[in-house]
Amino acid sequence: MPEFDVELAILISIIIGLILAFLNIGGIFALILVGFVATYLTKPEVADYKVGALSAALLSFIYFVFNFLVPPQLPYQLPSPLVLGLGYAIEGIFNLILGLILSLLIYGFMGAIGGYIAEKFFKPEKKPKPPKKPKKKKIKQKLKRKPKKRTLYRSQSKFRGV
């Protein structure tokens, strides 16, 4: 796996996504590919499906801003805004914000799928370390000696009689 920073990997994947859109190769395949490339290019420590989701969501935002600034080609003449009223304008703004949120969610989900695929196939698996066995303290066993014989003669006893 190449080891780029997250920012550079996202930038490269967005450029690939824009090239695919320019070549009219797109749809779900392009979104999954953008997420896949972003996750594949990042360092293994930070490679995650979230990198792919972020990359595709940023591509969605770029598409949204571009399509917001470019007027559509309509086959008919729109009616005057004064005729339509204020309610129609508020509904349009609501639809605009809802479209942005839904496109971010859908593009992010598709990018996350691509990131998940890259993570599962190309991320090196961490081998679990074998569990350490607790070291048992060795108990020193004293050699068993024969007990001292007890006799009736206690000349060196600690207690002297009265």
C-alpha positions in Angstrom: 0.0 0.0 0.0 1.3 3.5 -0.8 1.6 5.6 2.3 0.2 9.1 1.7 -1.3 11.4 4.2 -5.1 11.4 4.5 -5.4 14.9 2.9 -3.3 14.0 -0.2 -5.1 10.7 -0.6 -8.5 12.4 -0.5 -7.3 15.0 -3.0 -6.0 12.4 -5.4 -9.3 10.4 -5.2 -11.4 13.5 -5.8 -9.3 14.3 -8.9 -9.9 10.7 -10.1 -13.6 11.2 -9.5 -13.7 14.4 -11.4 -11.8 12.8 -14.3 -14.4 9.9 -14.3 -17.2 12.4 -14.4 -15.6 14.3 -17.2 -15.3 11.1 -19.2 -18.9 10.3 -18.4 -18.0 7.2 -16.5 -19.8 7.6 -13.3 -22.6 6.5 -11.1 -22.2 4.2 -8.2 -19.0 2.7 -9.6 -17.2 6.0 -9.6 -18.3 6.7 -6.0 -17.1 3.4 -4.8 -13.9 3.8 -6.7 -13.3 7.2 -5.1 -13.7 5.8 -1.6 -11.6 2.8 -2.5 -8.7 4.9 -3.9 -8.8 7.3 -0.9 -8.6 4.4 1.6 -6.0 2.5 -0.4 -3.6 5.5 -0.6 -3.6 6.4 3.1 -1.1 5.1 5.6 -2.1 1.7 7.1 -2.3 3.2 10.6 -5.1 5.6 9.6 -6.6 3.7 6.7 -10.3 3.4 7.5 -13.6 3.3 5.7 -14.2 6.8 7.0 -11.5 8.2 4.7 -13.4 6.9 1.7 -16.7 8.2 3.1 -15.2 11.7 3.6 -13.6 11.7 0.1 -16.9 10.8 -1.6 -18.8 13.4 0.5 -16.4 16.1 -0.5 -16.9 15.1 -4.1 -20.6 15.4 -3.6 -20.2 18.9 -2.2 -18.1 19.9 -5.2 -20.8 18.6 -7.5 -23.4 20.5 -5.5 -21.5 23.8 -5.7 -20.8 23.4 -9.4 -24.4 22.5 -10.2 -25.7 25.4 -8.1 -23.6 27.9 -10.0 -24.3 26.5 -13.5 -27.9 27.3 -14.6 -29.9 24.5 -16.1 -31.1 24.5 -19.7 -34.9 24.5 -19.6 -37.0 23.9 -22.7 -39.6 26.5 -21.5 -39.8 29.9 -19.9 -40.2 30.1 -16.1 -43.1 32.1 -14.8 -42.4 35.4 -13.0 -41.3 35.0 -9.3 -44.0 37.6 -8.3 -46.7 35.2 -9.7 -45.4 32.2 -7.8 -45.2 33.8 -4.4 -43.0 33.6 -1.3 -44.1 30.0 -0.4 -42.7 28.7 -3.6 -39.3 30.3 -2.8 -39.2 28.8 0.7 -40.1 25.4 -0.7 -37.2 25.7 -3.2 -34.7 26.6 -0.4 -36.0 23.6 1.6 -35.5 21.3 -1.4 -32.1 22.7 -2.0 -30.9 22.0 1.6 -32.6 18.6 1.7 -30.9 17.7 -1.6 -27.5 18.7 -0.2 -28.0 16.6 2.9 -29.2 13.6 1.1 -26.5 13.7 -1.5 -23.8 14.0 1.2 -25.3 11.0 3.0 -25.6 8.8 -0.2 -22.2 9.7 -1.6 -20.6 9.2 1.8 -22.2 5.8 2.2 -21.0 4.7 -1.3 -17.5 6.0 -0.5 -17.6 4.1 2.8 -18.4 0.9 0.9 -15.3 1.5 -1.3 -13.2 2.3 1.7 -14.4 -0.9 3.5 -13.5 -3.0 0.5 -10.0 -1.4 0.4 -9.6 -1.9 4.1 -10.6 -5.6 4.0 -8.4 -6.5 1.0 -5.3 -4.4 1.3 -4.9 -3.4 4.9 -2.3 -5.6 6.6 -3.8 -7.5 9.4 -2.4 -7.2 12.8 -1.3 -10.5 14.2 -2.5 -10.8 17.7 0.2 -11.4 20.2 0.0 -14.6 22.1 -1.3 -14.1 25.6 1.4 -13.9 28.1 1.2 -16.7 30.7 1.6 -15.4 34.2 4.9 -16.6 35.7 4.3 -18.7 38.7 6.6 -17.9 41.5 8.7 -20.8 42.4 8.2 -21.6 46.0 11.4 -22.8 47.5 10.7 -25.9 49.4 12.7 -26.6 52.5 14.1 -29.9 52.8 12.2 -31.9 55.3 14.4 -32.6 58.3 13.7 -34.9 61.0 12.2 -33.2 64.0 14.5 -32.9 67.0 14.0 -35.5 69.6 12.4 -34.4 72.7 14.0 -35.6 75.9 13.1 -35.2 79.5 16.4 -33.4 80.2 15.9 -29.8 79.4 19.0 -28.2 80.5 19.0 -25.4 78.1 15.4 -24.5 78.3 14.3 -20.9 78.2 12.0 -21.2 81.1 13.5 -22.0 84.4 11.3 -23.2 87.0 10.7 -21.3 90.2 
